[in-house]
Amino acid sequence: MRHGQIANVIDIELQYGNCEQFYFRASESTTGRESADFFIDFLNSVVKGRRFKNVIEVGCNDMYVLNALCPRADKLIGIDPILKGKEKEYTKGI
């Protein structure tokens, strides 16, 4: 799994404000998990078990969706500025 940094393209303060105080984590939110699970279920119903060569998620937050898609993809790429330096913490050893 790779993790890109939008900070190399745009000042993240413009998008998120102070990233040190941005605490939302999709996997810790009931609505975050439910909406992500709904999307994953929809995706599974459309692709019918096929594998993905690449999956790119912009705004991957704590990588909840990428971790769920890990068994179905050859390469996963997450882009989110709040995880700089914390990638391994959220990849569950992938």
N, C-alpha and C positions, 0 to 999 in steps of 0.2 A: 504494500500500500504506500502511496506517496501522498504528501500533503503540501499543497502549494500555498504561497503567501501573496494575497492580494495587496499587501503593504508595498510590494515591489512595483505596483501599478498605480495605486491611489492611496492617499493619506487615509488610514483607517479611522482616524479621529473624525473625519467628515461623515463616515457612515455609522460608526458605533459610539462616538463620543469617547469617553475614557474606558478603554478595554479592560483595565484592571477592575472596574466596577461592573462589568457586564457579566451577570451570573446565570443567565438562562441556559439550561441544559435540557435538550429534547428528551433524553432518556429519563430524566427526573420529573418530567411534567406529564400528567395524565393525558392532557389534550395533545401534547407533543408526541407521545408514544402512539396514541390512538390515530392521529392523523398520519403519522409515518407508517403505521401498520396498515392503514387503509390504502395508502399509496403502494406499499409493497404487495399487498393482496391483489390490487388492481393490476399492477405490473405482471405479477405471476399469472393472472388470468389471461392477459394479452399475449405474453411470450410463450406460454405453454411449456415450461420446463427447459427452454433453450438456454445455453450459456452465453454470456456476454464476453467479448474480447476486452473491452474497456468500459468502465463506468466512471463518470466524472460527476461529482456533486459540488456545485457552487453554493456555499453557505451550509457546509456539512455539520456545523455546530459540534456536537460531541460524537460524531460519526455513527450515530444510531442506525441510519439507513445503510451506510456503507458496510458496517459490521453484519447487518442482516443479509446483504447481498454477497458477502465474501465467498460463500460456497459456490456461487453461480457465475463468478467473473474471474478472468485471467489477471486483470490489472484493475486496481481501484485507485482513484485519485480524488482527494478531498481538498477543497479550497475554503478556508475560513481563517480570518486574521486572529481570532481570539485564542487559537490553540498553538500559537508559535512557541516552540520549545516543549509542548506537552503532547506531541503526537503519539508517543508510545503509551502514554497513560490511557488514551482512548482507543487504541487499535486492538486491544485485547490480545496482544502477541501475534498479530497477523503479520 
